[in-house]
Every structure is written in C-alpha cells, then in structure tokens.
Amino acid sequence: MSKILVAYFSATGTTAKAARAVADACRADLFEIKPAQAYSSADLNWTNPQSRSSLEMKDPDCRPALAFKTADLTDYDVLIVGFPIWWGVAPRPVDTFLDSIQTDGKRVIAFCTSGGSDSSEAFKDLKSRYPQLHVESVKLLTSSRAAAQWVRSLDI
Ligand SMILES: Cc1cc2nc3c(=O)[nH]c(=O)nc-3n(C[C@H](O)[C@H](O)[C@H](O)COP(=O)(O)O)c2cc1C
C-alpha cells in the first residue's frame, strides 16, 4: 500500500476540512503548510489592493515564511497538496512549501477549494512554474463526500 502525505494550506478552515476528508479516505498523514505569521481577516481582504494577500499575490517571487521549515517526504510514495484558490491560483505559502521539497520518484497530486473558480488556471500555473514536480492534476473539491469519491478514483 502507498504511503501518502496530505499537505495543505488553509486560511479560514475550508481546505483544512477537505484535507481531513482526503486523508481519512486514503489513510494518509496530514501536514499543515502553516505560515509563520497567520493571516488576519484584513490580510485576506481581496477587495483591498494593499492587503497582505493582494500584495503577495501580485509578486510572483514572494515566499512567505512558514512556521515549519519543510515536510520530511522520505517515507512517502504520494504527496497530495491542498490549497484554497487565491486570484485563480495557489497562495504564496504553497509556493514556499513547494520550493522546499524533494519529490523525485513520488506521485504529486493536488486539490483545491474555491469560492467558485475552477482549478484549471491553478493546474496550468503549477505545471509551468514547478515542472519538476510533475503535478498530475488539481481537483476542485466542493464537499467531504466529493473528497472521498475523488480519493477512490485515484489509483493510490
Ligand atoms: C485573498 C483571497 C483570494 C481569493 N481568490 C479567489 C479566486 O480567485 N477565485 C475563487 O473562486 N475564490 C477565491 N477566494 C475564495 C477561496 O478560494 C475560498 O473561500 C476557499 O475555500 C477558502 O479556503 P480556506 O478556508 O481553506 O482558506 C479567495 C479568497 C481569498 C482570501
């Protein structure tokens, strides 16, 4: 059986819930991609062009510090990465995490939650900026039931 790690970032809890459903469905370990400085609701205000999230997303090189340096993937065969869609793509703390890992020989699959956007832009963006990860897909998850169904559809 594959050993699976579900690594997720969640600012307001939706992706965390999806990550737990995914991890339960495939008996995976969970790792939170936790920013060193948590996002306040002012930070998350996408209607303010000067909010922390707006400034970070405007800067493709921005890599917010994480509370934990990285995840040790040595023992895992599959990495599932989960994140909320921010401005169509993965939030910058996910980039910090992806920059820090070695995934040679491992399958990398992703999922996201969103306020309505689909996952196609996030998938394209991850594939072009992180070609070495060979991300197989980014699945938009809308419920815990959908999460469990999705996991069953993966050959892991
Ligand atoms: C800064 C910011 C930008 C967002 N941009 C988008 C977006 O482009 N498209 C979308 O559908 N939802 C967008 N959302 C909504 C989140 O993707 C959605 O609420 C998500 O489920 C939140 O997950 P979380 O609770 O795990 O943080 C955005 C939310 C924030 C805070």
The ligand as an SDF file (V2000), in Angstrom:
LIG
                    3D

 31 33  0  0  0  0  0  0  0  0999 V2000
   -7.1150   36.5020   -0.9590 C   0  0  0  0  0  0  0  0  0  0  0  0
   -8.1770   35.5910   -1.4820 C   0  0  0  0  0  0  0  0  0  0  0  0
   -8.3380   35.4260   -2.8480 C   0  0  0  0  0  0  0  0  0  0  0  0
   -9.3190   34.5660   -3.3460 C   0  0  0  0  0  0  0  0  0  0  0  0
   -9.4270   34.4040   -4.7120 N   0  0  0  0  0  0  0  0  0  0  0  0
  -10.3690   33.5590   -5.1900 C   0  0  0  0  0  0  0  0  0  0  0  0
  -10.4970   33.3570   -6.6070 C   0  0  0  0  0  0  0  0  0  0  0  0
   -9.7410   33.8930   -7.4260 O   0  0  0  0  0  0  0  0  0  0  0  0
  -11.4900   32.5240   -7.0370 N   0  0  0  0  0  0  0  0  0  0  0  0
  -12.3570   31.9040   -6.1670 C   0  0  0  0  0  0  0  0  0  0  0  0
  -13.2310   31.1730   -6.6000 O   0  0  0  0  0  0  0  0  0  0  0  0
  -12.2320   32.0690   -4.8180 N   0  0  0  0  0  0  0  0  0  0  0  0
  -11.2670   32.8700   -4.3180 C   0  0  0  0  0  0  0  0  0  0  0  0
  -11.1420   33.0100   -2.9580 N   0  0  0  0  0  0  0  0  0  0  0  0
  -12.0180   32.2340   -2.0730 C   0  0  0  0  0  0  0  0  0  0  0  0
  -11.3170   30.9840   -1.5000 C   0  0  0  0  0  0  0  0  0  0  0  0
  -10.6760   30.2320   -2.5280 O   0  0  0  0  0  0  0  0  0  0  0  0
  -12.3140   30.0500   -0.8030 C   0  0  0  0  0  0  0  0  0  0  0  0
  -13.0970   30.7500    0.1150 O   0  0  0  0  0  0  0  0  0  0  0  0
  -11.5760   28.8880   -0.1270 C   0  0  0  0  0  0  0  0  0  0  0  0
  -12.4500   27.7780    0.0180 O   0  0  0  0  0  0  0  0  0  0  0  0
  -11.0180   29.2900    1.2290 C   0  0  0  0  0  0  0  0  0  0  0  0
  -10.3060   28.1870    1.7620 O   0  0  0  0  0  0  0  0  0  0  0  0
   -9.6970   28.1910    3.2520 P   0  0  0  0  0  0  0  0  0  0  0  0
  -10.8920   28.3680    4.1980 O   0  0  0  0  0  0  0  0  0  0  0  0
   -9.0980   26.8510    3.3990 O   0  0  0  0  0  0  0  0  0  0  0  0
   -8.7400   29.3110    3.3670 O   0  0  0  0  0  0  0  0  0  0  0  0
  -10.1740   33.8600   -2.4510 C   0  0  0  0  0  0  0  0  0  0  0  0
  -10.0110   34.0390   -1.0730 C   0  0  0  0  0  0  0  0  0  0  0  0
   -9.0220   34.8820   -0.5900 C   0  0  0  0  0  0  0  0  0  0  0  0
   -8.8650   35.0450    0.8990 C   0  0  0  0  0  0  0  0  0  0  0  0
  1  2  1  0
  2  3  1  0
  2 30  2  0
  3  4  2  0
  4  5  1  0
  4 28  1  0
  5  6  2  0
  6  7  1  0
  6 13  1  0
  7  8  2  0
  7  9  1  0
  9 10  1  0
 10 11  2  0
 10 12  1  0
 12 13  2  0
 13 14  1  0
 14 15  1  0
 14 28  1  0
 15 16  1  0
 16 17  1  0
 16 18  1  0
 18 19  1  0
 18 20  1  0
 20 21  1  0
 20 22  1  0
 22 23  1  0
 23 24  1  0
 24 25  2  0
 24 26  1  0
 24 27  1  0
 28 29  2  0
 29 30  1  0
 30 31  1  0
M  END
$$$$
